[in-house]
Amino acid sequence: MLNSIFVIVPISSVLALLFAYYFYKQMMKSPEGTEKMQTIAKHVRKGAFAYLKQQYKVVLIVFIILSAIFSFMAYVLKIQNGWVPVAFLTGGCFSALAGFFGMKAATSASARVANACRKSLNGGLKLAFRSGAVMGLVVVGLVLADISFWFLVLNHFIEEMDSGYKLMTVCSIMVTFGMGASTQALFARVGGGIFTKAADVGADLVGKVEAHIPEDDPRNPATIADNVGDNVGDVAGMGADLFESFAASILASALLGAAAYFDYGKIQLNAVLAPMLIAAVGTLLSIVGIFIVRTHEGASQKQLLRSLNTGVYFSAIFIVILSFFILKYLALPNYMGVWGSIVVGLLAGIGIGQSTEYFTSASYKPTVNIAKASKTGPATVIIAGIGTGMISTAIPIIIVTVAIILSYLFASGFQFGVETLNMGLYGIGIAAVGMLSTLGITLATDAYGPIADNAGGNAEMAGLGPEVRQRTDALDSLGNTTAATGKGFAIGSAALTALALLTSYFEEVRMMFINILDAPQTLINKVPAVEASFYDFVQHYDIHLMNPLVISGMFIGVMAVFMFAGVTMNAVGRAAQKMVDEVRRQFRTIVGIMEGKAEPDYARCVEISTKGAQKEMLVPSILALIIPVLVGFIMGVPGIAGLLIGTITSGFALAIFMANSGGAWDNAKKYVEEGNFGGKGSDSHAATVIGDTVGDPLKDTSGPSLNILIKLMVMASVVTVGIAVSYHLL
């Protein structure tokens, strides 16, 4: 019997989707500006949806193949639950929908934001932010809808079982639907990242450095492709990414709650519902926070950032307060400790965001010092950016380390030991939920970035006045910071979510013995599997640092992270080379293009980026799926444990380094463009453009894709756990 308070989850889902629709309709009522502004926006929309349509065709084929494999595992090999193939498909479908709706709003908003900036900065900020809120609310709304649907369906159809195993089974199946979301997210992030950076690099290297024309100049053939790329990479890709993080954190925590409170009767159900309810209430608070954001004319970058943060902090403060009462109502025995874990996760998310802002914003020394290095050329700019990125990993890693320890201790009653192990792990899982609880508004600040960037591009290409461009530049610069902060937040949440999924992996191993292999009496560390604890399984499989299988798995995990980053970087490089050649060809062969008398072939550049992205995204995405299966088949559960530890730790550090280096290079370029160290057209400007070009694939392709890689490899291990348990060679 479900607790009636569960109704808050589907209600929050419906409200989030309704307000997303409301913000979308309000945005569509705003005028799109001059005829030229409308034409430019139409080109971008057409290119974005043409790309997305092609990407979804490729992804659909992959999903059909994977679903067939999971069906074979379930119905022929009998090492998979029969619900998994269907749940896998719904996770991917909802993730794709989140990206689609977010991009629909973003591509419709850019010209309208540029037009709003013709009147005021505040009007442009509010319109851009509320358009970004469509993405944020669609993501959280669809996650809560999918979770509500599956929780109700599985509770109805799965038969009653002894003790608390029914809830364990329900949560175990629900965790696997995150596999579909992860797979779709990786294709969206990798494909979108390759598309956007191929166009961006081509536009910058030939347009700014060789032809000495401004950014977003209509004479540049790659400009439209660049604006399309902002949408398919930073909107559709980010939406799919955080859809998966949000869902995975809730579901992993629910499974860990079912295990931690296994012998507590009705309290077990409440522990499962707790992460769902906290996410639902956080969604409602995000809606309120969105309405708070506003600014005044002539606001500085710090004042603009403070305007956005006001809404975020409002939502964060009230989720801290309300989550306490939720947990008290649910009557968890150690609700104060679990509440402490939620607060720790929320503070960790804010801390990582602030750290990212410090290392990537031109308001602080690290980015200014990179810009200063431009006085001696591009080499010193690149060196300074790499050094800054490396140093910037320290604070987020320390924050996540402290968050893991504190969230464990709070939930376990400040005890380390076998008796409190499950409680502590539940604390880590629910800390990830706390970090993502206000995702509705946090993602809105992130999706705001590419909308503001496109608005600036539209204003430049449409030839609007300098005061309009000044306003759109202010919003765009703010968007670079919020985008970098959003990437840091996404990567931090990925680390905590992946750790929660790693611990839930062993619960999946236990459920494999009980439900799938029908071997509940198999001895695990001298205890029947049906009675064995997390610790018993760790002991049974010799998961310790002296086991060569664990150590070997860790090395393979680190290798996988660097190999994936290298493959995606090279993919951007190859696609960018084709774009550079095309832009040069058009400058050379189209008569009158530099005088503005002839229009470039924008569609050809969009086509090159689309083909490059579709071709190049398959190898890295398939690598992420194959490696966990091979390691599980060869080295079994110990190898998988090592693989995931190596992937999570190295992937987190490398992703932070890449995202922050790229963000700092980008804002260093903009700092010079504002008139510092020689301004636009100077040697310093050319040097920072080179730095920004190097940073583009780091911050928008490889870096953000790594946080999905981390979770997808854990998810792939969870879904194929039957192979590691039943068919391993070593």
C-alpha positions, 0 to 999 in steps of 0.5 A: 500500500502506497503512502498517500504523500506520494501524490506530491510527486506526480502533482509536482511533475504536472505543475512543472510541465504546465509552467514550462508550457506557460513560460514557452507561450509567454516567450512566443508572444514577444515580438521576434524583431525585424524581418532580418532577425526573423530570417536569421532565427529561422535559419538556426531553427531549421538547422537545429531540428535538421540535425536533431532529426538525423541524430534521433534516427541514428540513436533509434537504431542503437536503441533497437539493437540494445533493446534486443540484446537486453531482451535476449538476456532477459528471455533467453539467458534468463539473467535479466529482469523482463521489465528492463528492455521496456524501462530502458526504452522509456528512459531514452525516450523521455531523455530525448523529449527533454532535449527536444522541448528545451531546444524548441524553446531556445531556438525560438527565444534568441531573436526575441531576446535580442529584440527585448534588448533593444528596449532594456537589459532587464527585459532581455535577462528575464526573457532569456532566463524564463526561456531557459526555465522551459528546459529546466522545468521540462527536465524535472517534470519528465523525470518525476513523471517517468518515476511516478509511472514506473513506481505505480506500475511496478508496485501493481504488477510485481507480486508480494514477496517475503520481508522487504524484497518487493520494494527492493525488486521495484527499485532495482528495476527502476534503476535500470531505466536510467541506462536508457537516459544515460545512453541517449544523453551521451549521444546528445552530448557527444554529437552536439559537442562535436557539431558545435565545436567544429562550427565554432573552431572553423568560424573563429580560426578563419573568421577572426584570426585570418579574415579579421572580421567580428564574431557572428559577422554575417559574412562568415559562412560558419556563423549559422552553424555555430549558433545551431551548435550552441542549441544542439550541444548546450541545450539539447545535450545538457538537458539530456545529461541532467535528466539522466543525473536527476533520475539516477540520483533519485532511483539509486537513493531509493534502492539504497533506502530500501536496503538500509531500512530493509527490516523496518516495515512501513519505514522502508517505503518511506525511505524509498519515497524520501528522495522522490518527495525531496526532488518534487518539493525542490521542483515546486520551489524552483518554479517560485525561484524563477519568478524572482529573477530580475535586474536593473538597467546598466547592471554590472556582471556581478550584479547580473550574476547576483540576480540569477543567484537570488532565485537559486539561493531562494530555492536552496534555502527553502528546500533545506527547511522543507526537507527537514519536515518531509523527513520528520513526517516520514518518521525515519529513525535517524531523520536528523542525520539524513537531513544533514546529508541532504544539506551537505549535498546541497552545500557541496553543489553550491560550493562547486558552482562558486569554485567554477565561477571563481576560476572561469569568470573575468571578474576574478584573477585566474581568468584575468591572468590568462588574458594578461598572458596574451601579451606574449602570444598564444603559447603563454595563453595556452600554458596559463589556461592549462595551469589554471584548469589543473589547479581548479580541480583541487577545490571541487575534489576536496568539496566532494570528498568532504561531502562523501564523508560527512553525508555518510557520517550524518546518516550513519550516526557518526559511526564507521562499521558494518552495522551502519554501512547501509545507512551511511551509503543511503546518506551519500545517495540522498546527498546527491538528491540534495545537490540536484533538488533545485535542478529546475532553476539551476538548469534554467541558469545554464540553458540561459547561456546559449540563448543569450549567446544566440541573441548576441549572434542575432543582434550582430548579424542583423546589424542592430545598434551598438547599445543593443550589442552591448546589452547582448554582450553583457548577457552573453558574458554572464551566460559563459559564467553560468554555463561554466558553473552549470558544467561544474555543477553537472560534473559534481552531481555526476560524481556523487550520483555515480558513487550512489550507483556504484553502491547500488550495484552490489544491491543489484548483485544481491537481487540477481541471486534472489530474483533472477538466478533463483538462488537465494540460499547461495552462500555469500560470505557464509551467509545465504544470499537472501540474508547477506548484507552489502559487506558480505558481498564485498567480502565474498568477491574479495573487493579490496586493494590487494586483489589484482582484478580490482587494481586491473579494473581501476587502471582500465577505468582510468584508461577508458576516461582518457581514451574517451576524452582523446577520441572525442577531442580528435573527432572535433579536430577532424570535423573542424578541419573540414569546416575550416576548409569550407569557410576558406573555400567560400571566402575564396570562391564566392565573389562579393562575400567580404564586401557584404554583397553576396550571401555565404552558403550557410546550409553547407556549413550546417551540413558539414557539422551534421555529417561530422557529428553523426559519423564521429559520435558513434565510436566514443559512445559505443566504447562506453557501452562495450568496456563495462561488458567486456570487463565484467565478462573477463574479470567479473564483479571485482573487475567491475568494482575497480573499473567503476572506481577508476572511472569515477575518480579520474573522470571527475578530475579530468572533466573539471579540468577540461570544463574550467580551462575551456571556460577560462580561455573563453572569458579571457578572450571576452575580457580582451574584447572589452578593450583590455590588453589591446582590445579587438583586432590586437595581437593579444586578441588573436592570442586569446582566440587561439586559446579559446579555440583550444578550449572549445572541445575541452569545455563543450565536448570532451569535458561535459561528455565525461560526466555522462561517461561516468554514469553510463559505465556504472549503468551499463555495469548495473544492467549487465550485472548478470554477465559479471555474476554468471559468465565471468572468465576469471 
